[in-house]
């Protein structure tokens, strides 16, 4: 099925309403920190598009894990894989996944719908976004890297297939525990969050 960019404000809330919330009355909804308008404000203001080579960043993360001299060096001491991301417009949010899997749990559907609403804000129609996946520092680092990429890809697929966001507007990068959101507390839940980062104009 061909996908096209929606050009009408409000389509995001409509699609979110149709996703089947009525079928989830007994599920506790996980609150998201921020409204679509607040998130849109955080994603605005990109001045210069970064020169990001996502394939190279993925390879750099994988190579660092393979080449480590000691098993699982302290996360706090690991250099950032992509420090340039910290300077870009972004917000972080949390989705609940099945354990050790890239399956979004139903209680997170509303958060995903709110993300779609954010990307449908008129001020953001012409922009491209990077979905960055992270994990806590438990288990094997290489498994965490792979899992974070799979989860970022699933978020992208859901935004494209369910909410009809143009695929040209979304790219992904899984960083596992190689660039933690809180490296001083490597097992803290905040490190399970993912980032939506504005990275340029949509083609």
Buried (B, 14 or more C-beta within 10 A) or exposed (E): EEEEBBEEEEBBBEBBEEBEBEEBEEBEEBEBEBEBEEBBBBBEEBEEEBEBEBEEBBEBBBEBBEEEEEEBEEBEEBEEBBEEBEEBBBBBBBBBBEEEEBEBBBBBBBBBBBBBBBBBBEEBBEBBBBBBBBBBBEBBBEBBBBBBBBBBBBBBBBBBEBBBBBBEBBBBBBBBBBBBBBBEBBEBEEBBBBBBBBBBEBE
